[in-house]
């Protein structure tokens, strides 16, 4: 793969790291992610920069990232040259944000978006770098399961390598300077993707959300900032970084906060098994039946049913499909992945039809027109 190739080929067919299905506490924690916000010294922040400023940032950051390398191979995408479906695909894979996916054009009347880009390690997508999002650089490391320490070490090493090639905006008093005041200091954001279906079934999820708010933690949906939970998948992250070290923030989050939420969910699952087993089994088998037999399926419906099936798998109610198969479908039912899998752009109604064909073929229901073979990618 050439370093400047855009992800129009086989990216949608790869299993991304954050849905691999392994790691510690993988029954509840899908993935751990650590992000660092950085800005180049001597250049205006993104919200004050001219197009020329952003072009300078893009060139400097691209050259530095490609020089360092992110893994076996480094994928670089200039988002000005990418299609809407490419950007949606990258968003669904958690490689870019909603801001970059929308390809905003703040300067002039040109149809070309502002200079922005993203780099990712290929084939594992464990490391990624967004350029000219809210900050000049957003460095990201992601691991499956509860592995914030491993992800932190990886992104910290990348940060050191890039800082050896570029000067970052830094204040001896405040630390790293960022566009958002909540990121000033370390610029670090620690987050985990949690699956909390039992807490939702027992009605305790709102209590957990309120407790998270009291601890200044952010709770977001499956697709990140600005989204609601679908299928009882939640992103939990710290919100402030000023006045504390990265290690201290991570330690409190990883050793106290996240294990407590994990234990709450596991307790709720045990209660369901012990006191409401028939109801639980009914939920699981109804969800599986709909995935096997439905003729129309929205993204939200597919996510909800896959969530319940995942709960059934982790509790041993179902011996198949495997967790890995469920995770693969969590991506493939998303609009951009589905269109890449089928090989054409589709309307929303067409996607509902093809999504149902996909889930039927994967779960042993009736398919048609070779869709089972097509879905094996």
Buried (B, 14 or more C-beta within 10 A) or exposed (E): BEBBBBBBEEBBEBBBBBBBBEBBBBBBBBBBBBBBBBBBEEBBBBEEBEBEBBBBBBEBBBEBBBEBBBBEBBBBBBBBEBEEBBBBBBBBBBBBBBBBBBBBBEBEEEEEBBBBBBBBBBBBBBBBBBBBBBBBBBBBBBBBBBBBBBBBEBBBEBBEBBEEEBEBBBEEEEBBBBBEEBBBBBBBBBBBBBBBBBBBBBEBBEEBBEBBEEBEBBBBBBBBEEEEBBBBBBBBBBBBBBEBEBEEBBBBBBEEBBBEBBEBBBBBBEBBBEEBEEEBBEBBBEBBEBBBEBEEBBBEBBBBBBBBBBBBBBBEBBEEBEBBBBBBBBBBBBBBBBBBBBEEEBEEEBBBBBBBBBBBBBBEBEBEEEBBEBBEE
